[in-house]
Amino acid sequence: MTAATADDYGPNLSGASILVIDDEPGMRNFLTKILGPRCKRIEQAASPAEATARLDEAHFDLVVLDNIMPGKTGLDWVTEQRRLGFFADTILITAYADLETAIQALRAGVSDFVLKPFRANQILNAVSRTLDRKNLRRDNTLLRHELSVDGLAGRGTLLGTSQALSAVRRMLHKLAPLPTPVLFTGASGTGKEIAARTLHSLSDRAEKPFVAINCAALPPDRIAHELFGLIDDGETRKAGLLLLADGGTLFLDEVAQMPGQVQAALLRVLEDQRIRPVGGERDIPLNLRFLFATNANLQDAVEQGRFRADLFHRMNVVNVEMPPLRDRADDIVELAAHFTSHFATTLGMPPLDLDEETLLKLRRYDWPGNVRELRNLIERSVILGAFPDEFAGHGTVTGEKAVEDLDLVMQRHILHVLDRCGGNRAEAARRLGVSRKTIDRKMAAWGA
C-alpha cells in the first residue's frame, strides 16, 4: 500500500493529540506507526490504569482503545472516565460487533468503532472522520456562542494612523509571540476586543480558536458552567468554553462583573493551566493564552473588596490602554470613510457624501461613545440617507484656521489612501466614498 500523507486525511489530523490504549505491544506500535507521522502528538498506554494517569498529565483530542483488556474493558473504562471528567472523542477497537456492544458504545459516548482485523487506511479514515466531526461540533458551538452574545460585533480591523493607535499596534506586535496574559483597559467602544483579536491573529495561535466571553452577558448562576463545563451524574456532559478554546486564545471582557466564586476558579486556571468541570472529579490540562478587558477601574474594585487582588495582579502582567477617539482625531476621516463604504455595501444603500464640512464637524465632536458611537452614527445615517443636522454639511463653518486644519487632514488622508492603492485614483475614490472628480480637484489644488 502506498503511504498516505497527513494531507490525505485532512488538516484536523495533523494538529491532533492522540492516546492509544491497548494491552498488546504489537497493536500499540502498529497504531503509533500509522498515526504518529500524521498527527501532532501521540502517546501510548498499556492498560486502563496507565491511560488514566496519562489523562491526568495531558489533554487529548482523541483516544483509540481496545475493548478487551485484562481487568477492565475499554467500554467500562470510558464510562468511568466520563463521570470523572473526560471529553475526548473515542474510537473503540473490537473483534466483536454484536448489538449489545454497539448499544453500550453509544451509551458510553464512543464516536466510532473499528472491527479487527483492519487495514491502515481503515483506522486512518475512522480517525479522520471522528476529528472532522469533533471540530465541526466545536466550531458550531463557538459560532452559536458568538451570535448569542453579539460577538460578531467585535470583529473588525484597527483602523487609523494616529500616534496613539500606532503605539498600541507596536505593543501588540511585541506581545504576539509571548504567552503572557494581557489586560486591555479603556472606555467602552475604544476597540478592546478588536485589539485582542488582532493580537491573536499575530500570534502562533492564529489558526486555533479565539473565544470571546462577556462576563456581564452571562447569568451569574450559569457562568461557571459556561466557562468550565458541567458533568451531572454522568448523564449530562457539557464541555466548557475554556476547553473548546484549547490551543487558542480566551478573551474575557467585562471581568469586573465576574462573580467571586468564578474569580477564585479562574485564578487557579491561570496558575495551573488546568480546569475542573462543575461536578467533575478530574482536572483537565489546557493550553490557553488569556486576554482580559475592562472599562472599570479594577484597582478601585480590589480596594472595595469586589475583585480579588491576587487575580488582578495575575491578569495585569501587561496593560494595554486603548485610547479614546477624541485622542485619535487624525483617524476619524479614515474611520468615517471605512464605515460609510462598509454600510453602503452591506445594506445595499447609496453611500453618503463625506464633504469637508461634515468631516470637520465629526473631528470637532467629543465622541463619548468612541469608535462604537461613530460606527452607529454612520450606520444610522446611511439607512436614513443623510447625516443628522449637527453633522450635516449644509451649515456655515467660520474661521480660516478650521478650514486650514481640515485641508491638511484631508490631504494627508487622501495621499495615504492613494499610496495604498498604488496611485490608482479611481480605486482611492471608491475606498474613500467620493467621486473621482473630487480626488482630481484636490490633487490639482495641492499641485500633486
LUMBA-99159 format. One record per residue (C-alpha): y, x, z; residue in one letter. Coordinates in steps of 0.2 Angstrom, whole numbers, padded with zeros to 4 digits, always signed. Each point is the difference from the previous one (the first is absolute). Layout:
N
YXZa
...
END
This chain:
448
+0000+0000+0000m
+0017+0006-0004t
+0011+0004+0015a
+0014-0013+0002a
+0017+0005+0006t
+0010-0008+0014a
+0011-0009-0014d
-0015-0009-0006d
-0001-0010+0016y
+0018-0003+0003g
+0014+0008+0010p
-0005-0009+0016n
-0016+0011+0002l
+0010+0016-0002s
+0011-0004+0015g
-0014-0007+0011a
-0008+0006+0016s
-0019-0004+0001i
-0013+0001+0014l
-0018+0001-0005v
-0013-0005+0013i
-0018+0003-0002d
-0014+0007+0010d
-0008+0009-0015e
+0009+0017-0004p
-0005-0002-0019g
+0009-0016-0002m
+0015+0006+0010r
+0001+0015-0011n
-0003-0010-0016f
+0014-0012+0004l
+0012+0014+0005t
-0004+0009-0016k
+0004-0015-0010i
+0015-0006+0009l
+0008+0016+0007g
+0008+0007-0016p
+0007-0017-0004r
+0008-0005+0017c
+0013+0007+0011k
-0011+0003+0015r
-0018-0003+0004i
-0010+0002+0017e
-0018-0003+0005q
-0009-0007+0015a
-0018+0001+0003a
-0001-0015+0012s
+0010-0015+0006p
+0005+0009+0016a
+0007+0015-0010e
+0009-0013-0012a
+0008-0008+0015t
+0007+0017+0006a
+0007+0003-0018r
+0009-0016+0000l
+0008+0005+0017d
+0007+0016-0009e
+0006-0006-0016a
+0003-0016-0011h
-0010-0003-0015f
+0003-0012-0015d
-0018-0002-0003l
-0017+0002+0008v
-0016+0001-0009v
-0015-0002+0011l
-0019-0003+0000d
-0006-0015+0008n
-0017+0006+0007i
+0003+0014+0012m
-0009+0005+0017p
+0007-0009+0015g
+0012-0012-0009k
+0002-0008-0017t
+0015+0003-0010g
+0004-0019+0001l
-0001+0000+0019d
+0011+0016+0001w
+0013-0009-0012v
+0000-0016+0011t
+0003+0010+0016e
+0014+0011-0008q
+0009-0015-0006r
+0002-0007+0017r
+0007+0017+0006l
+0012+0002-0013g
-0007+0005-0017f
+0009-0005-0016f
-0007+0011-0014a
-0009-0007-0014d
-0019+0002+0000t
-0013+0003-0013i
-0018-0003+0006l
-0015+0010-0007i
-0016-0010+0001t
-0017-0001-0007a
-0002-0018+0005y
+0011-0013-0008a
-0007-0016+0008d
+0011-0015+0004l
+0001+0003+0018e
+0006+0018-0002t
+0014-0006-0012a
+0005-0014+0012i
+0001+0013+0014q
+0010+0012-0011a
+0013-0014-0004l
+0002-0004+0018r
+0002+0018+0005a
+0014+0002-0013g
-0009+0011-0012v
+0009+0002-0017s
-0015+0004-0011d
-0018+0006+0001f
-0010+0011-0012v
-0019-0001-0002l
-0011+0016+0002k
-0004+0009-0011p
+0017+0001-0009f
+0008+0012-0013r
+0016+0009+0003a
+0010-0011-0011n
-0005-0015+0010q
+0006+0006+0016i
+0016+0006-0008l
+0003-0017-0008n
-0003-0008+0017a
+0012+0011+0009v
+0013-0002-0014s
-0001-0019+0000r
+0001+0000+0019t
+0016+0011+0001l
+0008-0009-0014d
-0002-0017+0010r
+0005+0008+0016k
+0017+0007-0008n
+0003-0016-0009l
-0002-0010+0017r
+0012+0012+0008r
+0013-0001-0013d
-0001-0019+0000n
+0002+0000+0019t
+0015+0012-0001l
+0008-0010-0014l
-0001-0016+0010r
+0007+0009+0015h
+0015+0006-0010e
+0003-0017-0008l
-0002-0009+0017s
+0014+0011+0008v
+0011+0001-0016d
-0005+0019-0001g
+0003+0000-0018l
+0019-0001+0004a
-0001+0018+0007g
-0006+0007-0017r
+0013+0009-0010g
+0009+0017-0003t
+0013+0009+0010l
+0014-0001-0012l
+0016+0010+0001g
+0007+0017+0000t
+0012+0000+0015s
+0000+0014+0012q
-0008-0011+0014a
-0015-0005-0011l
-0002+0017-0007s
-0003+0006+0017a
-0013-0013+0004v
-0009+0005-0017r
+0000+0018+0005r
-0008-0004+0017m
-0013-0011-0008l
-0005+0014-0011h
-0001+0012+0015k
-0011-0012+0010l
-0012-0006-0014a
-0013+0013+0001p
-0001-0001+0019l
-0010-0012+0011p
+0014-0002+0013t
+0005-0017+0006p
+0018-0006-0006v
+0011-0012+0007l
+0013-0009-0012f
+0015-0007+0009t
+0015-0009-0007g
+0008-0017-0002a
-0010-0014-0008s
+0000+0001-0019g
+0003+0019-0001t
-0017+0002-0009g
-0011+0007+0014k
-0016-0007-0008e
+0005+0006-0017i
+0003+0018+0007a
-0017-0001+0009a
-0009-0005-0016r
+0009+0014-0009t
-0006+0012+0013l
-0018-0006-0003h
+0001+0001-0019s
+0006+0019+0002l
-0015+0004+0012s
-0018+0005-0004d
-0004-0018+0006r
+0009-0008-0015a
-0017-0007-0007e
-0005-0007+0016k
+0006-0017+0008p
+0018-0002+0007f
-0001-0014+0013v
+0017-0007+0006a
-0001-0011+0016i
+0015-0009+0007n
-0003-0001+0019c
+0013-0014+0002a
-0009-0010-0014a
-0017-0001+0009l
-0003-0012+0015p
-0002+0010+0016p
-0017-0007+0003d
-0006+0005-0017r
+0007+0017-0002i
-0014+0010+0008a
-0013-0009-0010h
+0010+0004-0016e
+0003+0018+0004l
-0017+0005+0008f
-0012-0013-0007g
-0011-0012+0010l
-0018-0002+0004i
-0005-0016+0009d
-0018-0001+0006d
-0006+0009-0015g
+0003-0015-0011e
+0018+0003-0005t
+0004+0017-0007r
+0018+0003-0006k
+0006+0017-0005a
+0017+0003+0006g
+0015+0006-0011l
-0001+0018+0007l
-0018+0001-0006l
+0004-0007-0017l
+0014+0013-0001a
-0012+0015+0004d
+0004+0015-0010g
+0017-0006-0004g
+0017-0004+0009t
+0003-0014+0013l
+0018-0006+0001f
+0005-0009+0016l
+0017-0009-0002d
+0010-0008+0014e
-0010+0010+0013v
+0012-0005+0014a
-0008-0018-0001q
-0018+0007+0004m
-0008-0008+0015p
-0003+0012+0015g
-0019-0001-0001q
+0000+0005-0019v
+0012+0014+0004q
-0013+0008+0012a
-0014-0002-0013a
+0011+0007-0014l
+0004+0015+0011l
-0018+0004+0002r
-0003-0002-0019v
+0014+0013-0003l
-0007+0012+0012e
-0018-0001-0005d
+0000-0007-0018q
-0013-0013+0006r
+0000-0019+0001i
-0011-0012+0010r
+0000-0018-0007p
+0003-0014+0012v
-0017-0004+0008g
-0008+0015-0007g
-0009+0014+0009e
+0003+0015-0012r
+0015+0010-0004d
+0002+0002-0019i
+0007+0017-0006p
+0015-0002-0012l
+0010+0011-0012n
+0017-0008+0000l
+0018+0006-0003r
+0012-0011+0012f
+0017-0005-0005l
+0011-0011+0011f
+0017-0009-0002a
+0012-0009+0011t
+0018-0007-0001n
+0001-0001+0019a
+0004+0015+0012n
-0017+0005+0007l
+0008+0011+0013q
+0009-0015+0007d
-0017-0010+0000a
-0009+0015+0009v
+0014+0000+0013e
-0001-0019+0002q
-0019+0001+0002g
-0004-0010-0016r
-0008+0015-0009f
-0011+0014+0006r
+0008+0017+0001a
-0016+0009-0004d
-0002-0010-0016l
+0018+0002-0005f
-0001+0019+0002h
-0016+0000-0010r
+0008-0010-0014m
+0016+0009+0000n
-0006+0017-0006v
+0012-0001-0015v
+0014-0012-0002n
+0007-0005-0017v
+0016-0010+0002e
+0003-0012-0015m
+0018+0000-0004p
+0009-0017-0001p
+0007-0005-0017l
+0018+0002+0005r
-0004+0018+0001d
-0007+0000-0017r
+0014-0007-0010a
-0003+0012-0014d
-0017-0009-0003d
+0006-0018-0001i
+0003+0001-0019v
-0018+0006-0004e
-0007-0012+0012l
+0010-0015-0007a
-0005+0005-0017a
-0018+0002+0004h
-0001-0017+0009f
+0009-0009-0013t
-0011+0006-0014s
-0016-0003+0011h
+0004-0018+0004f
+0006-0004-0017a
-0017+0006-0007t
-0011-0007+0014t
+0009-0017+0000l
+0003-0002-0018g
+0019-0002+0002m
+0014+0008-0009p
+0007+0016+0009p
+0016-0001+0009l
+0015+0011-0006d
+0004+0013+0013l
+0018+0002-0005d
+0011+0013+0009e
+0008-0012+0011e
-0017-0007+0007t
-0006+0018+0002l
+0016+0004+0010l
-0002-0015+0011k
-0019+0004+0003l
+0005+0018+0006r
+0014-0007+0011r
-0012-0012+0009y
-0007+0006+0017d
-0018-0007-0003w
-0006-0003+0017p
-0017-0005-0007g
-0001+0016-0010n
-0010+0002-0016v
-0010-0016+0004r
+0016-0010+0000e
+0006+0007-0016l
-0017-0004-0008r
+0001-0018+0006n
+0018-0002-0006l
-0004+0006-0018i
-0016-0010-0001e
+0010-0016+0005r
+0014+0004-0012s
-0012+0003-0014v
-0008-0017+0003i
+0017-0009+0001l
+0007+0010-0014g
+0015+0007+0008a
+0005+0010+0015f
+0008-0009+0015p
+0019-0001+0000d
+0002+0015+0012e
-0009+0011-0012f
+0004-0007-0017a
+0010+0010-0012g
+0014-0012-0003h
+0012+0004+0013g
+0014+0013+0000t
-0003+0017+0007v
+0015+0010+0006t
+0003+0018+0003g
-0002+0014-0012e
-0011+0010+0012k
-0013-0014+0001a
-0001+0000-0019v
-0001+0019-0001e
-0014+0001+0013d
-0010-0014-0009l
+0003+0010-0017d
-0007+0016+0008l
-0015-0010+0007v
-0004-0008-0017m
+0002+0016-0009q
-0012+0009+0011r
-0013-0014+0000h
+0001-0003-0019i
-0002+0019-0004l
-0015+0001+0013h
-0009-0015-0009v
+0004+0008-0017l
-0007+0016+0005d
-0016-0009+0006r
-0001-0008-0017c
+0002+0016-0009g
+0017-0005-0007g
-0007-0017-0007n
+0015-0011+0002r
-0009-0016-0005a
-0013+0003+0013e
+0013+0005+0013a
+0009-0017-0004a
-0016-0009+0002r
-0004+0008+0017r
+0018-0003+0006l
+0000-0018-0005g
+0016+0002-0011v
+0003+0000-0019s
-0001+0016-0011r
+0019-0003-0004k
+0004+0002+0018t
-0009+0017+0001i
+0008+0006-0016d
+0018-0006+0006r
-0003+0009+0017k
-0006+0016-0008m
+0015+0000-0012a
+0012-0002+0014a
-0008+0015+0010w
+0000+0011-0016g
-0019+0001+0000a
END
